[in-house]
């Protein structure tokens, strides 16, 4: 279908089996791409984060400073970023409910097959 590669991560965070806290799972279902912020503040590496989790951590997502890339750190204080400030991709708009991983994979397979069939017609 023209793609060489694709990846899905955020939809699996919201699955029943994921170790994410319920609030994180619910946020993925509730919010959309407009609620994502691209920032390097939390670890030094740019990533996508849910704005509401940034606000809940006491920061203003609209006024975040840039990080110094030379201070990149994935340990120590950076571990708090992954716990309290939730990463998420723009595809969360397609996540409508918390389901089991097998159900999500089956849905993705059905949608892929339907898209291939439409393109073949």
N, C-alpha and C positions, 0 to 999 in steps of 0.2 A: 504494500500500500504506500510505498515511498519512504517509509521510515527505516533507518538503519538501526536505531536503538530507541528505547523508551524506558522509563522507569517510573514506578509507583511506590511511594513510601507512606505518605500521609494517610491514605485510605486504610492501610494496615495498622496504623497507630490506633485507629478507632475500633478495631476488631475486639470482640469479646476476649480473645486469648492474649491480647497485648498487655504488658505490665504497666502501661500508662495509667495515671490516676483518672478517675471518672470525669473530673472536670476537664481534662485535656481531651478525652474522647468526645465529650459533649460539645466542646468548643469547635472541634473539627466538623461536627455535624451542623452546628449553628452558624458558623461564619463562612465567608467566601473569599475570593481572591482579593477583593477590595480591603480586606482586613489583614493583609500580609504586608510586612515591612521588610525590606532588604537592608541589612545593616551589618557592619563588622565590629560593632561596639563590644559585644559580649565575649568574643573569643579572639578577635583580631582577624578572623576570616569572615568574609561576607556570607551571609546566610539569610534565609527567609524565616521570619518569626511572626507569630500572631500578635497583632497590636494589643488586643485586650489583655494578654498575659503580661505584656510590657507595662501597661497601665496598672495592672494589679500588683506589679512588683514596685510600684511607686515612681515610675519614670514616665515622662511624656514622650510617646512615640513620635510626635511631630517635632521634637526638639532634641533628638539624640545627637551627641557629638560623634565625630569619626574616631575610630581607634587608630593607634599607631601600629602598623603591621609588624614592626620589629618587636612588639610586646606580645606577640601571639602566644597563647597559653591554653592548653587543654586540660590542665590539672588545677589543683588548688581552688582559687575563687571561681575559675571558669566552670567548675562542675555545678555550681549553683545556677549558672545560666541555663544549663540543660534541664534542671529540675523545676525552676520557677518560670522561666521564659521559654515558651514552647515554640519549637521549630515546626514549620509546616509549609507545604508547597501550594502553588496556585490552584491545583486541581481539587482542592477541598470542596469547591462548589458542587462537585458531582457526588459527594458523600452525603447521603440523606438520612442515614440511620446507623446505629451501632449493630453490627452483625458478626457472625462467626467468620473466620478466615475462609473456610470452605465455601460458604455462601457467597462471599465477595469474589473469590476466584471463579466460581461457576457463573456469576453475573458477568464478570469481565470476559469470560470465554464466550458467552452468549452474545454479548455486544460486539465482540470482535468478529464472530461468525456472521452476524447480521450485516456488519459494515462491509465485509468481504463480499457477501452476496449482493448488496446494493451496488458495489463497484463493478461486479461482474455483469450486471444486467445492462 
